[in-house]
Amino acid sequence: MNPASAPRVSLLGKTNLDESCQHSILISALRTCAALQVLATHLRGEFYPSLRTVSAPALWYQALAFVTGFGHLSVVIFFLLSGWLVGGSVLNKLGQPRLLASYAIDRVTRLWIVLIPGFVLTLVLGTVTGSVDPTRVSYAPDDAYSLTTFLGNLFGLQGMAVPRFGGNYALWSLANEIWYYALFPLLLLPVIGKSRFAKAAGPLLAIFIASQLLADISLYFLIWLLGVGFSRVRIVLSRPMRLALVAVLLALAAYLRLSGSIGTLIVATFPEDLLFSLLFLCLLSSLQFPAERRRPGNRIAIALGVLAPFSFTLYVIHYPLLYLIKHLGQPYGISHLSPTDPASVLVYGALFAAIVAFAWLFHLPFEAQTNRLRRFMKRILLEPRDASYSGAPMRDS
């Protein structure tokens, strides 16, 4: 092997968040693709029968089931990108005043500006489907539409103390994300804590909290932390080696799709997800160089990245919309699509496009205003205490 083409690994002093770099273009495109893949997976699952229950399935339906079956890996990618962007951004700000207060505002606004209106929409749609009685308020912790469940899902308690709000299956992963946001700064206290007590108590508190969470949530925190760690790693690979890595990654994804577990991330799926994560992060770390934006592949990636700003909204509200469509479509035979009729794919595509379009419209008054809300909250809560504080928003997922 030519020594010049041998892989080289180096550690970065700061996480590279330069949006003109190749890896940043890929990150934006992947955020879109992962959200669309989750929608495609759930849309097929709700309107088509499981492939395993169909005898002698048509080739077109086998192909549809295959290409819309990567929702599990999409969530893994979400966690990796979240660790890279959120954790990496925080590491870049070490030493800045009021870091933890700023971080808390960033995380809460990021979550609640989508979750609160999304949950309200869920209640409205629930009244249409008959799942919610608008004349009474429920406080029962086992009621999927109660006020207790509403609040519990805002704080990541779904699946532990309360059910997923509105029966929204996709909310299971939000519990993971919320607790990862809470655990990460505790691990940083040995570095940023001002007292010996804080430095020692941070990791101990993180361990205690992790021990009280579901084992699946605590275990997959390691995947999130891998994203943080690799955000500081730069790998130099030759183009043939990068292409080979892409080929291996795609082959592994296909293999896991055909033989691996699907659904939520559990202890049993962790080894395969860990392998996928390491290969994926090696690829991402090898793309930290200026992008040639005019290349056809990058033009496609940039176009996909345009949808990334409302990927969180799409993730949160697509299930309530699916429930509404199934309810309204029953008289017209839309609630169940036929795996033997290729024309049903047109209906599937139309429903997919309609949900994406609604999510884009719904994000405009909410998720699209995240940075504006952050600046407002920091001006109210931080500037009176610290005139030197800079409220510039940080890039995250």
HELIX and SHEET records of a PDB file:
HELIX    1   1 PRO A    3  SER A    5  5                                   3    
HELIX    2   2 GLN A   22  PHE A   47  1                                  26    
HELIX    3   3 LEU A   51  THR A   53  5                                   3    
HELIX    4   4 LEU A   59  VAL A   67  1                                   9    
HELIX    5   5 GLY A   71  SER A   82  1                                  12    
HELIX    6   6 GLY A   83  GLY A   87  3                                   5    
HELIX    7   7 GLY A   88  ASN A   92  1                                   5    
HELIX    8   8 LEU A   99  THR A  129  1                                  31    
HELIX    9   9 LEU A  147  LEU A  154  1                                   8    
HELIX   10  10 PHE A  165  GLY A  167  5                                   3    
HELIX   11  11 TYR A  169  LEU A  171  5                                   3    
HELIX   12  12 TRP A  172  ILE A  192  1                                  21    
HELIX   13  13 ARG A  196  GLN A  212  1                                  17    
HELIX   14  14 ALA A  215  PHE A  230  1                                  16    
HELIX   15  15 ARG A  239  SER A  259  1                                  21    
HELIX   16  16 VAL A  267  THR A  269  5                                   3    
HELIX   17  17 PHE A  270  SER A  285  1                                  16    
HELIX   18  18 PRO A  296  GLY A  305  1                                  10    
HELIX   19  19 ALA A  308  PHE A  310  5                                   3    
HELIX   20  20 SER A  311  GLY A  329  1                                  19    
HELIX   21  21 GLN A  330  TYR A  332  5                                   3    
HELIX   22  22 SER A  344  HIS A  363  1                                  20    
HELIX   23  23 GLU A  367  GLN A  369  5                                   3    
HELIX   24  24 THR A  370  LEU A  381  1                                  12    
SHEET    1   A 2 ARG A   8  LEU A  11  0                                        
SHEET    2   A 2 VAL A 233  VAL A 236 -1                                        
END                                                                             
